[in-house]
C-alpha cells in the first residue's frame, strides 16, 4: 500500500487561517479612526486570510482550500455559538462585567451572518480565479494572478459584508465610503505583502515538493 504523502507546513497554514478568521471577527467590534478613515479593527488582520488562502491554493490546490474554507466557517460558527451561550448563562450577583462582555463578545447575528457569507463567497471566488489563471498561464505570472484574484474576491467580499451588515442603517454615501475604505485597505495590504507572499510560496513549493495544477470545481466534494 502506498504511503500517503504528508506535508510539513500545511497544518501551520490551516491554523493561521482559522485563527485569522476568528480573531478578525472579534476585533471587528472596535471601530478605528485614522484621519478621516473609519473602519472596523478586524480589517487590520483580515487581509491575511486572503493571503493564506492564496498560498494554500497555489501550492496545495483548490480542493484543499475549498475544504479548509468549510472547516474555517464551521469553527467560526462554533465560536459564535459558544459566545452566545456564555452571554446568556447566569452569573454571580457580584460579577459586574456582564455589560462589558455583551458589548465586546456579545453576538450580533446580523454581523456574524454577513461576515460568514461574505468570506465564503469572496474567498471561494478568489481561490477559483487563482486556480483557473494558474492553468491558463501554465504557472507563470504569479504576481498578476495573486493580485487580480484577490482584487476580485476582496471586492465581492467587501460589498456583500457591507450591504448585509449595514444596509438600511447607514446612508448610501456612507455605504460607498465604507466599501471603498475597507476595500482599499485590503488591496493595499495584498500588494504591499505580495513580494513576501511570493517568497513564501517559492520556499514552500521547494520544501513540500509540491506545485498543484488542478481544474477548480465549485461542488461540495468533487
Backbone torsions as a table, in degrees:
resi	resn	phi	psi	omega
1	UNK	NA	129.1	-178.8
2	UNK	-66.5	144.5	179.0
3	UNK	-77.7	131.7	179.0
4	UNK	-71.4	130.2	-177.8
5	UNK	-67.1	133.8	176.2
6	UNK	-108.7	147.9	-179.1
7	UNK	-110.0	146.8	-174.5
8	UNK	-80.9	-40.7	-168.5
9	UNK	-111.5	-5.4	-176.0
10	UNK	-59.8	-44.6	-178.8
11	UNK	-62.6	-34.7	178.3
12	UNK	-64.6	-43.3	178.8
13	UNK	-65.2	-38.6	176.6
14	UNK	-60.0	-48.3	-179.9
15	UNK	-61.4	-41.9	179.6
16	UNK	-63.2	-42.6	-178.2
17	UNK	-65.5	-47.7	-178.5
18	UNK	-65.6	-40.8	177.4
19	UNK	-62.6	-41.7	178.7
20	UNK	-60.6	-43.7	179.3
21	UNK	-59.9	-48.9	-175.3
22	UNK	-68.9	-48.0	-176.4
23	UNK	-66.8	-40.8	-179.2
24	UNK	-65.2	-34.1	177.3
25	UNK	-69.4	-38.1	176.7
26	UNK	-66.9	-43.0	-178.4
27	UNK	-65.4	-21.8	-175.9
28	UNK	-66.8	-12.0	179.9
29	UNK	-70.8	-17.6	178.5
30	UNK	-100.0	133.4	173.9
31	UNK	-92.3	140.6	-179.4
32	UNK	-117.7	140.2	175.9
33	UNK	-124.3	121.5	174.9
34	UNK	-122.2	103.8	-174.0
35	UNK	66.4	-123.7	178.2
36	UNK	-93.7	-0.9	-177.3
37	UNK	-91.2	128.9	176.4
38	UNK	-123.4	127.8	-178.9
39	UNK	-154.6	162.8	178.3
40	UNK	-77.1	147.0	-173.9
41	UNK	-64.1	-23.3	178.4
42	UNK	-62.5	-22.5	180.0
43	UNK	-63.0	-25.1	179.6
44	UNK	-64.1	-39.3	-175.7
45	UNK	-97.5	-32.1	-169.0
46	UNK	-57.2	-36.0	178.5
47	UNK	-55.8	-24.5	178.0
48	UNK	-61.1	-30.3	179.2
49	UNK	-61.5	-41.4	179.0
50	UNK	-70.2	-36.5	178.4
51	UNK	-65.2	-44.8	177.4
52	UNK	-63.3	-40.2	177.1
53	UNK	-60.2	-39.9	177.0
54	UNK	-62.3	-44.5	-178.7
55	UNK	-62.1	-46.1	-178.5
56	UNK	-65.2	-45.0	-179.7
57	UNK	-62.6	-44.6	-176.6
58	UNK	-64.9	-38.1	-175.2
59	UNK	-94.5	-50.3	-170.7
60	UNK	-98.1	-13.0	174.7
61	UNK	104.2	161.4	-176.0
62	UNK	-65.3	-38.7	-176.2
63	UNK	-64.5	-41.3	177.9
64	UNK	-65.8	-39.6	178.9
65	UNK	-66.0	-38.4	179.3
66	UNK	-64.6	-43.7	177.3
67	UNK	-63.5	-41.0	179.0
68	UNK	-64.4	-33.7	176.8
69	UNK	-61.8	-43.8	176.8
70	UNK	-61.9	-43.9	-179.3
71	UNK	-64.4	-44.0	-179.7
72	UNK	-61.0	-42.2	178.5
73	UNK	-66.7	-37.2	177.5
74	UNK	-63.7	-41.0	178.7
75	UNK	-67.6	-37.1	176.6
76	UNK	-65.4	-40.4	177.5
77	UNK	-64.5	-41.0	178.2
78	UNK	-61.5	-44.7	178.3
79	UNK	-58.6	-43.8	-179.0
80	UNK	-64.0	-44.3	-179.6
81	UNK	-63.4	-41.8	179.0
82	UNK	-62.5	-44.9	177.7
83	UNK	-59.5	-40.6	-178.8
84	UNK	-66.5	-41.0	179.1
85	UNK	-65.5	-45.6	179.5
86	UNK	-61.0	-36.0	-178.6
87	UNK	-60.7	-36.8	-175.4
88	UNK	-96.3	-6.2	177.3
89	UNK	-66.9	141.8	-179.7
90	UNK	-68.0	145.8	-179.9
91	UNK	-121.8	160.7	178.9
92	UNK	-60.4	152.1	-177.0
93	UNK	-62.6	-28.5	-177.5
94	UNK	-91.2	5.4	176.2
95	UNK	-89.0	116.4	-169.5
96	UNK	-102.0	15.0	-171.5
97	UNK	-108.4	14.1	-178.4
98	UNK	-61.9	-42.6	-179.4
99	UNK	-63.6	-39.9	179.2
100	UNK	-65.2	-42.4	178.4
101	UNK	-60.8	-45.6	-177.9
102	UNK	-61.5	-39.3	-179.5
103	UNK	-68.7	-43.3	-173.4
104	UNK	-86.7	-47.4	-174.7
105	UNK	-112.7	-1.5	177.0
106	UNK	-62.1	141.9	-173.3
107	UNK	-84.8	123.1	169.9
108	UNK	-103.3	100.3	-168.7
109	UNK	-61.2	-31.6	178.8
110	UNK	-64.1	-41.4	179.5
111	UNK	-66.6	-44.3	-179.7
112	UNK	-61.6	-47.1	180.0
113	UNK	-61.0	-44.4	-179.7
114	UNK	-61.7	-42.6	-179.0
115	UNK	-64.0	-44.2	-177.4
116	UNK	-67.9	-44.2	179.4
117	UNK	-64.9	-44.8	-177.3
118	UNK	-62.7	-46.8	-178.8
119	UNK	-67.8	-39.8	-179.8
120	UNK	-59.8	-50.6	-177.9
121	UNK	-68.0	-46.4	-176.5
122	UNK	-64.7	-47.4	-178.3
123	UNK	-71.0	-37.2	177.6
124	UNK	-62.4	-42.7	178.2
125	UNK	-66.4	-41.6	178.0
126	UNK	-58.5	-49.2	-178.8
127	UNK	-67.0	-38.4	179.7
128	UNK	-62.0	-47.9	-179.1
129	UNK	-64.7	-42.3	179.6
130	UNK	-60.8	-43.9	179.9
131	UNK	-67.5	-39.5	177.7
132	UNK	-62.4	-47.1	-178.1
133	UNK	-66.5	-30.9	178.8
134	UNK	-63.2	-41.7	177.7
135	UNK	-67.0	-44.8	-176.9
136	UNK	-63.8	-38.3	-178.4
137	UNK	-94.0	2.7	-178.0
138	UNK	57.3	38.3	175.6
139	UNK	83.1	3.4	-179.0
140	UNK	-94.8	177.1	177.3
141	UNK	54.6	50.7	-175.8
142	UNK	-60.6	-44.9	-178.2
143	UNK	-59.7	-45.7	179.2
144	UNK	-60.9	-39.5	-178.4
145	UNK	-69.3	-42.1	179.9
146	UNK	-62.7	-48.6	-175.1
147	UNK	-70.7	-43.5	-176.9
148	UNK	-68.0	-41.1	179.7
149	UNK	-67.1	-42.0	178.8
150	UNK	-68.6	-34.7	179.1
151	UNK	-61.2	-42.7	-179.9
152	UNK	-73.2	-48.1	-179.1
153	UNK	-61.2	-43.1	-179.4
154	UNK	-67.3	-35.8	178.6
155	UNK	-64.0	-47.0	179.4
156	UNK	-64.3	-42.8	177.7
157	UNK	-57.0	-49.4	-176.2
158	UNK	-64.8	-42.5	-179.7
159	UNK	-64.9	-48.0	-178.5
160	UNK	-61.1	-47.7	-178.3
161	UNK	-62.0	-47.2	-175.9
162	UNK	-63.0	-43.0	-178.3
163	UNK	-69.0	-46.0	-178.6
164	UNK	-69.3	-36.3	-175.2
165	UNK	-82.2	-35.3	-170.9
166	UNK	-125.5	-1.3	179.6
167	UNK	-58.1	130.2	-179.5
168	UNK	88.2	-10.0	-179.5
169	UNK	-109.1	-15.5	178.5
170	UNK	-131.6	162.4	-178.9
171	UNK	-72.2	162.9	178.4
172	UNK	-61.1	-38.7	179.4
173	UNK	-64.6	-43.7	178.4
174	UNK	-65.0	-36.8	177.9
175	UNK	-61.4	-45.0	179.4
176	UNK	-63.3	-42.8	179.2
177	UNK	-63.6	-41.4	178.7
178	UNK	-62.2	-48.6	-179.9
179	UNK	-60.8	-45.5	-178.1
180	UNK	-63.6	-42.4	-178.4
181	UNK	-66.0	-50.6	-178.1
182	UNK	-64.0	-42.0	179.8
183	UNK	-63.9	-41.8	179.6
184	UNK	-61.7	-42.3	178.7
185	UNK	-61.0	-44.4	-179.7
186	UNK	-61.9	-46.5	-176.4
187	UNK	-70.4	-41.5	178.2
188	UNK	-61.2	-41.7	178.2
189	UNK	-63.2	-44.3	179.6
190	UNK	-59.8	-46.5	-178.6
191	UNK	-68.6	-42.8	-178.9
192	UNK	-62.0	-36.9	-177.7
193	UNK	-92.7	-2.6	-175.9
194	UNK	-59.5	-38.9	176.4
195	UNK	-60.0	-42.0	177.6
196	UNK	-66.7	-41.2	178.8
197	UNK	-58.6	-43.8	-179.6
198	UNK	-65.3	-38.5	178.0
199	UNK	-65.8	-40.9	178.0
200	UNK	-63.0	-43.5	179.3
201	UNK	-61.1	-46.4	179.1
202	UNK	-61.2	-43.0	179.5
203	UNK	-63.4	-46.7	-176.8
204	UNK	-69.3	-33.8	176.8
205	UNK	-60.2	-40.7	179.9
206	UNK	-70.6	-43.5	-178.0
207	UNK	-67.3	-41.7	-177.7
208	UNK	-85.0	-13.4	-175.4
209	UNK	53.3	49.9	-174.5
210	UNK	-146.9	136.5	174.6
211	UNK	-151.4	92.5	-168.0
212	UNK	-82.1	128.7	169.9
213	UNK	-115.2	119.1	177.4
214	UNK	-151.8	146.0	178.1
215	UNK	-73.3	118.3	-176.7
216	UNK	-73.2	139.0	176.2
217	UNK	-129.4	143.6	-172.8
218	UNK	-93.2	4.4	178.9
219	UNK	-69.1	169.0	-177.3
220	UNK	-71.5	-35.1	-170.3
221	UNK	-123.5	-20.8	-173.6
222	UNK	-76.1	NA	NA
